[in-house]
Amino acid sequence: MKWWVTRKLYVQIAIAAVIGVAIGLIFGPNASVLKPVGDIFIRLLQFLVVPLTFLCLIAGITKMEDMRSFRSVGGKIGLYFIGTSLLASLIGVIVALILGPGKGTMGLLESAEQAEAVEFSFINQFVGWFPTNIVQAMSETNMLQIIIASIIIGIGLLSLGERATGLRKLANEGADLMIKITEFLMYLSPYGILALVANMIGTLGTDLLAEVGVFILSDYISLLVVLFVVYPLILKIFARKNPLVFYKKISPAMLVAASTTSSNATLPVSMNVANKNLGVPEKIYGFTLPFGATVNMDGMAVALGLISVFACNLYGLPITFTSIFQFVFLGLALSIGAAGVKGAGVVMSTVLLSTLGLPLTLIPILAAIWPIIDIGHTTTNVVGDLTGTTVVASQMDMVDSNVFNETEPVQNEPILEKVGS
C-alpha cells in the first residue's frame, strides 16, 4: 500500500488503466459490476464542470491586472495567445479529419442525443451561444453560454480596475478553490478510471483500442506541426529571429516541461531562459510567462480539436462546417479556461463533451492516455509562451541581440525574484 501511495498520479492512472483493460478482457460483460464506481467518478467530474469553467475563465482574464496592461503588453500577448490557440485547435481538427481517429468503428458508442439531433443554421446556432439568463445556462449546463458569459464578465471586471478588486479577488479565490477540489478528485481518478475502462473493454472489446492508437498518432502529428511549422514562421515573420537559435536557447525549458508535464513547474526555468538566453527584459517576461502559464495552452487546444472529431466519429455523428467552427471555438475557449493542475485535460474533456451534448463514455479512455499525450502538450505550451514573449519583446525593440545570438546559452539557475502570476 505504501508503494502505491508514493507513486506519481500518472503512474497510478497508467497502472489502473492496464488493470482495467485486463479485467475487461478476462471477465467480459461481467466487468460491469464495477460500473457504479466509475459512475460516481463521472458524476463528480460533472459537478466540477460549471463552477470550474466559469471561475477559471474569469480569473484567467483578470490576470491581466488592468486595461492599460491589456492595451500594451497584455494586448499584444493576448492577441498572440488567441491567434495561436485558434491555429492549434484548427490544426487538431484538420489532422483529425484527415487521419480519421474513430472512423474505423464509426458509431461504436451510442449517443443519447443522437435521436434528438436537429440541424441548425449557422446563424441560429451562433446566436444561441449568447445567454439571456446566466443562472438558467448554469442550471441547464449550457457550456457555450457559460463560456461567453465568463468572457464578458472577465472583460468587465478588467475594465473596472480598482473598483472591482473585491470581485476579482473573489473570482481568483473561487478558481483556486475549484482547482483544489479538482486536485482532490484526481487522487480518486485511478479507481474511477479502472472501473470505467474495465466496463468499457468488457462491453466493447478491443475495437476501440486501435482507434485510440490513431488518436495518439494524430495528436503528436498536430503538435509537431505547431512546434516546427507554426512557431518558427511566427518567429521569422513577427520577431525576425532565427528559429534554430531560438530552439537551442530554450532547450532547457523544453526538457523540464517534458519531464514534469507542468507549465507552472517549468515557469522558473522558462523565466531564466527568457532572461539569460533570449535577452528579454523582466518587465516583459515577468508578465507574459506567468500569464501564459495560466491561459496559453496550445497543446490543450490541439487535443480539444482532436477530441471533438474523435468523439463525433465514435458516436457516428455528422461533422459539418458549423460543427467545425464550434470545435475550433471550443478549443480556444476551453484551453484558456483550463486549470493548471494535473488532470486538467480530463476535466476539460468532460466540459467539451458536455458542451457538444455527448455522453461521457469516452472520458476513461482519454484519462488513461492523457499521461502519454500530455508530454507533448506541456512542451508545446511552454514553447508557445516563450515564442510569444520573444515576439512581443522584439516588436517593442527590447530583445538584447547580443544575448540572443550568443553561441553558448547560459547555464540555467532558478530566478530568485518573486513574480506574481
C-alpha positions as CSV (number, residue, x, y, z in Angstrom):
1,M,0.0,0.0,0.0
2,K,2.8,2.4,0.9
3,W,4.4,1.7,-2.5
4,W,1.1,2.6,-4.3
5,V,0.6,5.8,-2.3
6,T,4.1,7.1,-3.1
7,R,3.7,6.6,-6.9
8,K,3.0,9.7,-9.0
9,L,-0.5,10.2,-10.1
10,Y,0.1,9.5,-13.8
11,V,1.8,6.2,-12.8
12,Q,-1.2,5.2,-10.8
13,I,-3.6,6.1,-13.7
14,A,-1.5,4.1,-16.1
15,I,-1.4,1.1,-13.8
16,A,-5.1,1.4,-13.1
17,A,-5.9,1.6,-16.9
18,V,-3.9,-1.5,-17.6
19,I,-5.6,-3.4,-14.8
20,G,-9.0,-2.2,-16.1
21,V,-8.2,-3.5,-19.6
22,A,-7.1,-6.8,-18.2
23,I,-10.3,-7.1,-16.1
24,G,-12.5,-6.2,-19.1
25,L,-10.8,-8.8,-21.4
26,I,-10.9,-11.5,-18.7
27,F,-14.4,-11.1,-17.3
28,G,-16.1,-9.5,-20.4
29,P,-19.7,-8.2,-19.7
30,N,-19.4,-9.3,-16.1
31,A,-16.9,-6.4,-15.5
32,S,-20.0,-4.1,-15.4
33,V,-20.2,-4.9,-11.7
34,L,-17.6,-2.2,-11.3
35,K,-19.6,0.4,-13.3
36,P,-21.1,2.2,-10.2
37,V,-17.6,3.1,-9.0
38,G,-16.9,4.7,-12.4
39,D,-20.4,6.4,-12.5
40,I,-19.6,8.1,-9.2
41,F,-16.3,9.4,-10.6
42,I,-18.1,10.8,-13.7
43,R,-20.8,12.5,-11.5
44,L,-18.1,14.2,-9.5
45,L,-16.5,15.4,-12.8
46,Q,-19.8,16.8,-13.9
47,F,-20.1,18.5,-10.5
48,L,-16.9,20.4,-11.3
49,V,-17.7,21.4,-14.9
50,V,-19.8,24.6,-14.4
51,P,-18.0,26.3,-11.5
52,L,-14.5,25.4,-12.7
53,T,-15.1,26.7,-16.2
54,F,-16.9,29.9,-15.0
55,L,-14.4,30.9,-12.3
56,C,-11.2,29.9,-14.1
57,L,-12.1,31.7,-17.3
58,I,-12.9,34.9,-15.3
59,A,-9.7,34.5,-13.2
60,G,-7.6,33.9,-16.3
61,I,-8.8,37.2,-17.9
62,T,-8.4,39.2,-14.8
63,K,-4.7,38.1,-14.5
64,M,-4.0,40.9,-17.0
65,E,-4.4,43.3,-13.9
66,D,-5.9,46.3,-15.7
67,M,-7.0,47.6,-19.1
68,R,-3.7,49.6,-19.5
69,S,-1.7,46.3,-19.3
70,F,-4.2,44.8,-21.6
71,R,-3.8,47.5,-24.2
72,S,0.0,47.5,-24.1
73,V,1.9,44.3,-23.4
74,G,-1.3,42.4,-22.5
75,G,-2.9,43.4,-25.7
76,K,0.0,42.1,-27.8
77,I,0.5,38.9,-25.9
78,G,-3.3,38.4,-25.6
79,L,-3.7,38.6,-29.4
80,Y,-0.8,36.2,-29.8
81,F,-2.3,33.7,-27.4
82,I,-5.7,33.9,-29.0
83,G,-4.3,33.5,-32.5
84,T,-2.0,30.6,-31.8
85,S,-4.7,28.8,-29.8
86,L,-7.1,29.2,-32.6
87,L,-4.5,27.9,-35.1
88,A,-3.6,25.0,-32.8
89,S,-7.2,24.0,-32.4
90,L,-7.8,24.2,-36.1
91,I,-4.7,22.1,-36.8
92,G,-6.0,19.5,-34.4
93,V,-9.4,19.4,-36.2
94,I,-7.8,19.2,-39.7
95,V,-5.4,16.4,-38.8
96,A,-8.3,14.5,-37.2
97,L,-10.4,15.0,-40.3
98,I,-7.5,13.7,-42.5
99,L,-6.5,10.7,-40.3
100,G,-10.0,10.0,-39.0
101,P,-9.5,8.6,-35.5
102,G,-12.7,6.8,-34.6
103,K,-13.8,6.3,-38.2
104,G,-12.8,2.7,-38.2
105,T,-15.5,2.0,-35.7
106,M,-17.9,4.9,-36.5
107,G,-21.0,4.6,-34.4
108,L,-19.3,2.2,-31.9
109,L,-20.6,4.3,-29.0
110,E,-24.2,5.2,-28.7
111,S,-25.1,8.8,-28.2
112,A,-28.1,9.6,-26.0
113,E,-28.6,12.8,-28.0
114,Q,-28.4,11.2,-31.4
115,A,-32.2,10.6,-31.8
116,E,-32.9,14.2,-30.9
117,A,-30.2,15.7,-33.2
118,V,-31.6,18.7,-35.1
119,E,-29.8,20.6,-37.8
120,F,-29.5,24.3,-37.0
121,S,-28.4,27.1,-39.3
122,F,-25.1,28.6,-38.6
123,I,-26.7,31.9,-37.7
124,N,-29.2,30.4,-35.3
125,Q,-26.6,28.3,-33.6
126,F,-24.2,31.2,-33.2
127,V,-27.0,33.4,-31.7
128,G,-27.8,30.6,-29.3
129,W,-24.3,30.8,-27.8
130,F,-25.2,34.1,-26.1
131,P,-27.0,33.8,-22.8
132,T,-30.2,35.5,-21.8
133,N,-30.0,34.2,-18.3
134,I,-26.7,33.1,-16.8
135,V,-28.4,31.2,-13.9
136,Q,-30.5,29.3,-16.4
137,A,-27.4,28.5,-18.5
138,M,-25.7,27.1,-15.4
139,S,-28.7,25.0,-14.3
140,E,-29.0,23.5,-17.8
141,T,-25.2,23.1,-18.1
142,N,-25.2,25.1,-21.4
143,M,-21.5,25.4,-21.5
144,L,-21.2,27.6,-24.6
145,Q,-23.4,30.3,-22.9
146,I,-21.4,29.9,-19.7
147,I,-18.2,30.4,-21.6
148,I,-19.5,33.6,-23.4
149,A,-20.8,35.0,-20.1
150,S,-17.5,34.3,-18.3
151,I,-15.6,36.1,-21.1
152,I,-17.9,39.1,-20.9
153,I,-17.7,39.3,-17.0
154,G,-13.9,38.9,-17.1
155,I,-13.5,41.8,-19.5
156,G,-16.0,43.9,-17.4
157,L,-14.0,43.2,-14.2
158,L,-10.8,44.1,-16.1
159,S,-12.2,47.4,-17.3
160,L,-13.4,48.4,-13.8
161,G,-9.9,48.3,-12.4
162,E,-9.5,49.0,-8.7
163,R,-13.3,49.4,-8.3
164,A,-13.7,45.7,-8.8
165,T,-10.8,44.5,-6.6
166,G,-13.1,42.6,-4.3
167,L,-14.9,40.8,-7.1
168,R,-11.6,40.0,-8.9
169,K,-10.3,38.6,-5.6
170,L,-13.5,36.5,-5.2
171,A,-13.1,35.1,-8.7
172,N,-9.5,34.2,-8.2
173,E,-10.1,32.7,-4.8
174,G,-13.1,30.8,-6.2
175,A,-10.9,29.5,-9.1
176,D,-8.3,28.4,-6.5
177,L,-11.0,26.6,-4.6
178,M,-12.2,24.7,-7.7
179,I,-8.6,23.8,-8.6
180,K,-8.0,22.4,-5.1
181,I,-11.2,20.3,-5.4
182,T,-10.0,19.1,-8.8
183,E,-6.7,18.1,-7.2
184,F,-8.7,16.1,-4.5
185,L,-10.8,14.4,-7.2
186,M,-7.7,13.5,-9.2
187,Y,-6.5,11.4,-6.2
188,L,-9.6,9.2,-6.8
189,S,-9.2,9.1,-10.5
190,P,-7.2,5.9,-10.8
191,Y,-10.0,3.9,-9.2
192,G,-12.8,5.5,-11.2
193,I,-10.8,5.0,-14.4
194,L,-10.0,1.4,-13.6
195,A,-13.8,0.7,-13.2
196,L,-14.8,2.6,-16.3
197,V,-12.1,1.1,-18.5
198,A,-13.0,-2.4,-17.3
199,N,-16.6,-1.9,-18.1
200,M,-15.9,-0.3,-21.5
201,I,-13.5,-3.1,-22.6
202,G,-15.8,-5.8,-21.3
203,T,-18.7,-4.3,-23.2
204,L,-17.0,-3.1,-26.4
205,G,-13.9,-5.4,-26.8
206,T,-10.6,-4.2,-28.3
207,D,-12.0,-2.4,-31.4
208,L,-11.8,0.9,-29.5
209,L,-8.1,0.4,-28.6
210,A,-7.0,0.5,-32.3
211,E,-8.8,3.8,-32.8
212,V,-7.1,5.2,-29.6
213,G,-3.7,4.5,-31.2
214,V,-4.8,6.5,-34.3
215,F,-5.9,9.3,-31.9
216,I,-2.5,9.4,-30.2
217,L,-0.7,9.5,-33.6
218,S,-3.0,12.3,-34.7
219,D,-2.3,14.3,-31.5
220,Y,1.5,14.1,-31.9
221,I,1.4,14.9,-35.6
222,S,-0.6,18.0,-34.8
223,L,1.8,19.1,-32.0
224,L,4.8,18.7,-34.3
225,V,3.1,20.9,-36.9
226,V,2.5,23.6,-34.2
227,L,6.1,23.2,-32.8
228,F,8.1,23.1,-36.0
229,V,5.9,25.0,-38.6
230,V,3.7,27.5,-36.8
231,Y,6.1,28.8,-34.1
232,P,9.1,29.1,-36.5
233,L,7.0,31.0,-39.0
234,I,5.8,33.4,-36.3
235,L,9.4,33.9,-35.0
236,K,10.7,34.6,-38.5
237,I,7.8,36.9,-39.6
238,F,6.9,38.8,-36.5
239,A,10.2,38.7,-34.4
240,R,12.7,38.3,-37.2
241,K,14.6,35.8,-35.2
242,N,16.4,32.6,-36.2
243,P,14.1,29.7,-35.1
244,L,17.1,27.3,-34.9
245,V,18.9,29.6,-32.5
246,F,15.7,30.1,-30.5
247,Y,15.0,26.4,-30.1
248,K,18.6,25.8,-29.0
249,K,18.3,28.6,-26.4
250,I,15.0,27.3,-24.9
251,S,16.0,23.6,-24.8
252,P,16.4,23.6,-21.0
253,A,12.8,24.7,-20.6
254,M,11.6,22.2,-23.1
255,L,13.3,19.3,-21.3
256,V,11.8,20.4,-17.9
257,A,8.4,20.7,-19.5
258,A,8.5,17.2,-21.0
259,S,9.7,15.7,-17.7
260,T,7.3,17.5,-15.4
261,T,4.3,17.8,-17.7
262,S,3.5,21.1,-15.8
263,S,3.7,24.6,-17.2
264,N,3.7,26.1,-13.7
265,A,6.6,23.8,-12.6
266,T,8.5,24.8,-15.6
267,L,7.9,28.6,-15.1
268,P,11.1,29.4,-13.1
269,V,13.2,27.7,-15.8
270,S,11.3,29.5,-18.6
271,M,11.8,32.9,-16.9
272,N,15.5,32.2,-16.5
273,V,15.8,31.1,-20.2
274,A,13.9,34.3,-21.3
275,N,16.3,36.5,-19.3
276,K,19.7,34.9,-19.7
277,N,19.4,33.0,-23.0
278,L,16.9,35.1,-25.1
279,G,17.8,38.6,-23.8
280,V,14.2,39.6,-22.9
281,P,13.8,42.1,-20.0
282,E,12.0,41.2,-16.8
283,K,9.2,43.7,-17.4
284,I,8.2,41.7,-20.4
285,Y,8.7,38.1,-19.4
286,G,7.6,38.8,-15.8
287,F,4.1,39.4,-17.2
288,T,3.9,37.3,-20.3
289,L,5.2,34.0,-18.9
290,P,3.1,33.7,-15.7
291,F,0.1,34.9,-17.7
292,G,0.9,32.4,-20.5
293,A,1.3,29.5,-17.9
294,T,-2.3,30.3,-16.8
295,V,-4.2,30.9,-20.1
296,N,-2.0,29.9,-23.1
297,M,-2.3,26.2,-23.7
298,D,-1.9,25.5,-27.4
299,G,-1.2,21.8,-26.6
300,M,-4.6,21.5,-24.9
301,A,-6.2,23.4,-27.8
302,V,-4.8,20.8,-30.2
303,A,-6.2,18.0,-28.1
304,L,-9.7,19.5,-27.7
305,G,-10.0,20.0,-31.5
306,L,-8.9,16.3,-32.0
307,I,-11.3,15.0,-29.3
308,S,-14.2,16.8,-30.9
309,V,-13.7,15.0,-34.2
310,F,-12.8,11.7,-32.5
311,A,-16.0,11.7,-30.3
312,C,-18.2,12.6,-33.3
313,N,-16.7,9.7,-35.3
314,L,-17.1,7.2,-32.4
315,Y,-20.7,8.3,-31.9
316,G,-21.5,8.3,-35.6
317,L,-22.4,12.0,-35.7
318,P,-22.1,14.1,-38.9
319,I,-19.3,16.7,-39.0
320,T,-20.5,19.9,-40.7
321,F,-18.9,23.3,-41.3
322,T,-20.9,24.7,-38.4
323,S,-19.6,22.0,-36.1
324,I,-16.0,22.5,-37.2
325,F,-16.4,26.2,-36.4
326,Q,-17.7,25.2,-33.0
327,F,-14.9,22.7,-32.4
328,V,-12.3,25.4,-33.1
329,F,-14.0,28.0,-30.9
330,L,-14.3,25.5,-28.0
331,G,-10.6,24.6,-28.4
332,L,-9.8,28.2,-27.9
333,A,-12.2,29.0,-25.0
334,L,-11.6,25.8,-23.0
335,S,-7.9,25.9,-23.4
336,I,-7.9,29.4,-21.9
337,G,-10.2,28.2,-19.1
338,A,-8.1,25.1,-18.3
339,A,-6.8,24.9,-14.7
340,G,-3.1,24.5,-14.4
341,V,-3.2,21.2,-12.4
342,K,-2.8,17.5,-13.1
343,G,-5.9,16.1,-14.6
344,A,-7.0,19.4,-16.2
345,G,-7.1,17.7,-19.6
346,V,-9.6,15.1,-18.3
347,V,-11.8,17.8,-16.7
348,M,-11.7,20.0,-19.9
349,S,-12.6,16.9,-22.0
350,T,-15.6,16.4,-19.7
351,V,-16.6,20.1,-20.3
352,L,-16.1,19.6,-24.1
353,L,-18.2,16.5,-24.4
354,S,-20.9,18.1,-22.2
355,T,-20.9,21.2,-24.4
356,L,-21.3,19.1,-27.5
357,G,-24.2,17.3,-25.9
358,L,-22.4,13.9,-25.9
359,P,-22.2,11.3,-23.1
360,L,-19.0,10.9,-21.1
361,T,-18.4,7.3,-22.1
362,L,-15.1,8.4,-23.7
363,I,-13.6,10.0,-20.6
364,P,-11.9,6.9,-19.1
365,I,-10.1,6.2,-22.3
366,L,-8.9,9.9,-22.6
367,A,-7.9,9.8,-18.9
368,A,-5.9,6.6,-19.5
369,I,-3.9,8.0,-22.4
370,W,-3.5,11.6,-21.1
371,P,-0.1,11.0,-19.4
372,I,1.2,9.8,-22.8
373,I,0.0,12.8,-24.8
374,D,0.5,15.4,-22.0
375,I,4.3,15.3,-22.5
376,G,3.8,16.8,-26.0
377,H,1.0,19.2,-24.8
378,T,3.1,20.7,-22.0
379,T,6.2,21.1,-24.2
380,T,4.1,22.9,-26.8
381,N,2.5,25.1,-24.1
382,V,5.9,26.2,-22.8
383,V,7.4,26.8,-26.3
384,G,4.3,28.8,-27.2
385,D,4.8,31.0,-24.1
386,L,8.4,31.7,-24.9
387,T,7.7,32.3,-28.6
388,G,5.0,34.9,-27.7
389,T,7.4,36.5,-25.1
390,T,10.1,36.8,-27.8
391,V,7.7,38.2,-30.4
392,V,6.3,40.9,-28.0
393,A,9.8,41.9,-26.8
394,S,11.1,42.1,-30.4
395,Q,8.2,44.2,-31.6
396,M,8.9,46.6,-28.7
397,D,12.6,46.5,-29.5
398,M,13.5,45.1,-26.1
399,V,15.5,42.0,-27.0
400,D,19.2,42.1,-26.3
401,S,20.5,40.8,-29.6
402,N,24.0,40.1,-28.1
403,V,22.5,37.7,-25.6
404,F,20.1,36.1,-28.1
405,N,22.9,35.4,-30.6
406,E,25.5,34.1,-28.1
407,T,26.8,30.8,-29.3
408,E,26.6,29.1,-25.8
409,P,23.4,29.6,-23.8
410,V,24.0,30.5,-20.1
411,Q,23.5,27.6,-17.7
412,N,20.1,28.0,-16.1
413,E,19.6,28.6,-12.4
414,P,16.2,29.3,-10.8
415,I,15.3,33.0,-10.7
416,L,15.1,34.3,-7.2
417,E,12.8,37.2,-7.7
418,K,9.2,36.6,-6.8
419,V,7.0,37.3,-9.8
420,G,3.2,37.2,-9.3
421,S,1.3,35.1,-11.7
